[in-house]
Amino acid sequence: TLAHTGADGTLAAAFAGAASLAGGAALYRRFRAGATR
């Protein structure tokens, strides 16, 4: 087996970061489209 290095926590943090990045991009595009009108 592999040594315990805390990679499971890193994976969760990476997933949370990707989700927040996608959510931020969606909100930015939504409000950016409304600001041009």
Gaussian input, Z-matrix of N, CA and C with variables (Angstrom, degrees):
# hf/3-21g

backbone

0 1
 N
 C     1     B1
 C     2     B2     1     A1
 N     3     B3     2     A2     1     D1
 C     4     B4     3     A3     2     D2
 C     5     B5     4     A4     3     D3
 N     6     B6     5     A5     4     D4
 C     7     B7     6     A6     5     D5
 C     8     B8     7     A7     6     D6
 N     9     B9     8     A8     7     D7
 C    10    B10     9     A9     8     D8
 C    11    B11    10    A10     9     D9
 N    12    B12    11    A11    10    D10
 C    13    B13    12    A12    11    D11
 C    14    B14    13    A13    12    D12
 N    15    B15    14    A14    13    D13
 C    16    B16    15    A15    14    D14
 C    17    B17    16    A16    15    D15
 N    18    B18    17    A17    16    D16
 C    19    B19    18    A18    17    D17
 C    20    B20    19    A19    18    D18
 N    21    B21    20    A20    19    D19
 C    22    B22    21    A21    20    D20
 C    23    B23    22    A22    21    D21
 N    24    B24    23    A23    22    D22
 C    25    B25    24    A24    23    D23
 C    26    B26    25    A25    24    D24
 N    27    B27    26    A26    25    D25
 C    28    B28    27    A27    26    D26
 C    29    B29    28    A28    27    D27
 N    30    B30    29    A29    28    D28
 C    31    B31    30    A30    29    D29
 C    32    B32    31    A31    30    D30
 N    33    B33    32    A32    31    D31
 C    34    B34    33    A33    32    D32
 C    35    B35    34    A34    33    D33
 N    36    B36    35    A35    34    D34
 C    37    B37    36    A36    35    D35
 C    38    B38    37    A37    36    D36
 N    39    B39    38    A38    37    D37
 C    40    B40    39    A39    38    D38
 C    41    B41    40    A40    39    D39
 N    42    B42    41    A41    40    D40
 C    43    B43    42    A42    41    D41
 C    44    B44    43    A43    42    D42
 N    45    B45    44    A44    43    D43
 C    46    B46    45    A45    44    D44
 C    47    B47    46    A46    45    D45
 N    48    B48    47    A47    46    D46
 C    49    B49    48    A48    47    D47
 C    50    B50    49    A49    48    D48
 N    51    B51    50    A50    49    D49
 C    52    B52    51    A51    50    D50
 C    53    B53    52    A52    51    D51
 N    54    B54    53    A53    52    D52
 C    55    B55    54    A54    53    D53
 C    56    B56    55    A55    54    D54
 N    57    B57    56    A56    55    D55
 C    58    B58    57    A57    56    D56
 C    59    B59    58    A58    57    D57
 N    60    B60    59    A59    58    D58
 C    61    B61    60    A60    59    D59
 C    62    B62    61    A61    60    D60
 N    63    B63    62    A62    61    D61
 C    64    B64    63    A63    62    D62
 C    65    B65    64    A64    63    D63
 N    66    B66    65    A65    64    D64
 C    67    B67    66    A66    65    D65
 C    68    B68    67    A67    66    D66
 N    69    B69    68    A68    67    D67
 C    70    B70    69    A69    68    D68
 C    71    B71    70    A70    69    D69
 N    72    B72    71    A71    70    D70
 C    73    B73    72    A72    71    D71
 C    74    B74    73    A73    72    D72
 N    75    B75    74    A74    73    D73
 C    76    B76    75    A75    74    D74
 C    77    B77    76    A76    75    D75
 N    78    B78    77    A77    76    D76
 C    79    B79    78    A78    77    D77
 C    80    B80    79    A79    78    D78
 N    81    B81    80    A80    79    D79
 C    82    B82    81    A81    80    D80
 C    83    B83    82    A82    81    D81
 N    84    B84    83    A83    82    D82
 C    85    B85    84    A84    83    D83
 C    86    B86    85    A85    84    D84
 N    87    B87    86    A86    85    D85
 C    88    B88    87    A87    86    D86
 C    89    B89    88    A88    87    D87
 N    90    B90    89    A89    88    D88
 C    91    B91    90    A90    89    D89
 C    92    B92    91    A91    90    D90
 N    93    B93    92    A92    91    D91
 C    94    B94    93    A93    92    D92
 C    95    B95    94    A94    93    D93
 N    96    B96    95    A95    94    D94
 C    97    B97    96    A96    95    D95
 C    98    B98    97    A97    96    D96
 N    99    B99    98    A98    97    D97
 C   100   B100    99    A99    98    D98
 C   101   B101   100   A100    99    D99
 N   102   B102   101   A101   100   D100
 C   103   B103   102   A102   101   D101
 C   104   B104   103   A103   102   D102
 N   105   B105   104   A104   103   D103
 C   106   B106   105   A105   104   D104
 C   107   B107   106   A106   105   D105
 N   108   B108   107   A107   106   D106
 C   109   B109   108   A108   107   D107
 C   110   B110   109   A109   108   D108

   B1=1.4607
   B2=1.5291
   B3=1.3197
   B4=1.4555
   B5=1.5246
   B6=1.3121
   B7=1.4540
   B8=1.5280
   B9=1.3263
   B10=1.4652
   B11=1.5277
   B12=1.3250
   B13=1.4638
   B14=1.5238
   B15=1.3254
   B16=1.4515
   B17=1.5195
   B18=1.3263
   B19=1.4601
   B20=1.5325
   B21=1.3411
   B22=1.4628
   B23=1.5312
   B24=1.3070
   B25=1.4581
   B26=1.5181
   B27=1.3278
   B28=1.4636
   B29=1.5239
   B30=1.3260
   B31=1.4623
   B32=1.5253
   B33=1.3212
   B34=1.4643
   B35=1.5287
   B36=1.3312
   B37=1.4650
   B38=1.5236
   B39=1.3309
   B40=1.4623
   B41=1.5293
   B42=1.3396
   B43=1.4597
   B44=1.5301
   B45=1.3278
   B46=1.4652
   B47=1.5233
   B48=1.3178
   B49=1.4595
   B50=1.5151
   B51=1.3281
   B52=1.4613
   B53=1.5318
   B54=1.3301
   B55=1.4617
   B56=1.5304
   B57=1.3344
   B58=1.4702
   B59=1.5211
   B60=1.3352
   B61=1.4605
   B62=1.5245
   B63=1.3403
   B64=1.4639
   B65=1.5349
   B66=1.3318
   B67=1.4608
   B68=1.5203
   B69=1.3142
   B70=1.4574
   B71=1.5183
   B72=1.3220
   B73=1.4667
   B74=1.5275
   B75=1.3357
   B76=1.4641
   B77=1.5338
   B78=1.3388
   B79=1.4626
   B80=1.5185
   B81=1.3276
   B82=1.4657
   B83=1.5240
   B84=1.3283
   B85=1.4618
   B86=1.5220
   B87=1.3452
   B88=1.4656
   B89=1.5273
   B90=1.3266
   B91=1.4611
   B92=1.5170
   B93=1.3255
   B94=1.4607
   B95=1.5284
   B96=1.3306
   B97=1.4620
   B98=1.5309
   B99=1.3435
   B100=1.4542
   B101=1.5155
   B102=1.3292
   B103=1.4615
   B104=1.5255
   B105=1.3214
   B106=1.4660
   B107=1.5227
   B108=1.3404
   B109=1.4590
   B110=1.5146
   A1=110.58
   A2=115.73
   A3=120.39
   A4=110.65
   A5=115.75
   A6=120.48
   A7=109.60
   A8=114.97
   A9=119.27
   A10=108.96
   A11=116.87
   A12=121.04
   A13=111.92
   A14=118.11
   A15=120.68
   A16=112.43
   A17=117.28
   A18=121.18
   A19=111.42
   A20=117.00
   A21=119.25
   A22=110.62
   A23=117.40
   A24=120.46
   A25=111.50
   A26=116.26
   A27=120.71
   A28=110.22
   A29=116.50
   A30=120.72
   A31=110.60
   A32=116.49
   A33=120.33
   A34=110.81
   A35=116.66
   A36=120.68
   A37=110.61
   A38=117.02
   A39=120.90
   A40=110.40
   A41=116.41
   A42=120.79
   A43=110.91
   A44=116.48
   A45=120.69
   A46=110.61
   A47=116.62
   A48=120.74
   A49=111.60
   A50=116.14
   A51=120.04
   A52=110.68
   A53=116.52
   A54=120.57
   A55=111.17
   A56=116.39
   A57=119.36
   A58=111.25
   A59=116.28
   A60=119.99
   A61=110.61
   A62=116.61
   A63=120.75
   A64=110.51
   A65=116.30
   A66=120.19
   A67=111.72
   A68=116.74
   A69=120.94
   A70=111.39
   A71=116.52
   A72=120.45
   A73=110.40
   A74=116.66
   A75=120.63
   A76=110.76
   A77=116.24
   A78=119.54
   A79=111.14
   A80=117.41
   A81=121.35
   A82=110.51
   A83=116.50
   A84=120.17
   A85=110.82
   A86=117.00
   A87=120.37
   A88=110.63
   A89=117.13
   A90=120.30
   A91=112.16
   A92=117.71
   A93=120.98
   A94=109.96
   A95=116.99
   A96=121.20
   A97=110.21
   A98=117.14
   A99=120.34
   A100=112.68
   A101=117.58
   A102=120.82
   A103=112.03
   A104=117.40
   A105=119.86
   A106=111.75
   A107=117.25
   A108=120.10
   A109=111.77
   D1=159.94
   D2=179.63
   D3=-80.37
   D4=154.78
   D5=176.72
   D6=-70.13
   D7=148.29
   D8=178.98
   D9=-77.77
   D10=115.13
   D11=-177.25
   D12=-119.75
   D13=3.06
   D14=-178.76
   D15=81.26
   D16=18.52
   D17=-178.14
   D18=-67.56
   D19=-26.18
   D20=178.87
   D21=-63.93
   D22=-39.37
   D23=176.56
   D24=-67.57
   D25=-35.48
   D26=178.34
   D27=-65.56
   D28=-39.69
   D29=178.91
   D30=-63.30
   D31=-43.02
   D32=178.53
   D33=-63.89
   D34=-40.59
   D35=179.26
   D36=-65.89
   D37=-39.12
   D38=179.17
   D39=-65.22
   D40=-40.56
   D41=178.57
   D42=-64.79
   D43=-43.06
   D44=178.70
   D45=-64.13
   D46=-39.63
   D47=178.70
   D48=-64.72
   D49=-42.50
   D50=179.50
   D51=-65.29
   D52=-39.69
   D53=179.76
   D54=-65.83
   D55=-42.47
   D56=179.65
   D57=-68.67
   D58=-34.38
   D59=178.01
   D60=-66.31
   D61=-43.42
   D62=178.85
   D63=-65.21
   D64=-41.42
   D65=178.73
   D66=-64.57
   D67=-41.37
   D68=178.57
   D69=-64.36
   D70=-40.34
   D71=179.14
   D72=-64.80
   D73=-39.84
   D74=179.70
   D75=-65.22
   D76=-44.40
   D77=178.59
   D78=-65.55
   D79=-39.41
   D80=179.28
   D81=-61.94
   D82=-46.05
   D83=-179.32
   D84=-65.68
   D85=-38.28
   D86=-179.12
   D87=-63.88
   D88=-50.49
   D89=-176.42
   D90=-77.70
   D91=-26.59
   D92=177.76
   D93=-68.40
   D94=-37.76
   D95=179.40
   D96=-65.76
   D97=-37.49
   D98=-179.81
   D99=-74.20
   D100=-23.75
   D101=-176.74
   D102=-77.03
   D103=-19.97
   D104=-176.80
   D105=-79.77
   D106=-18.90
   D107=-178.21
   D108=-80.65

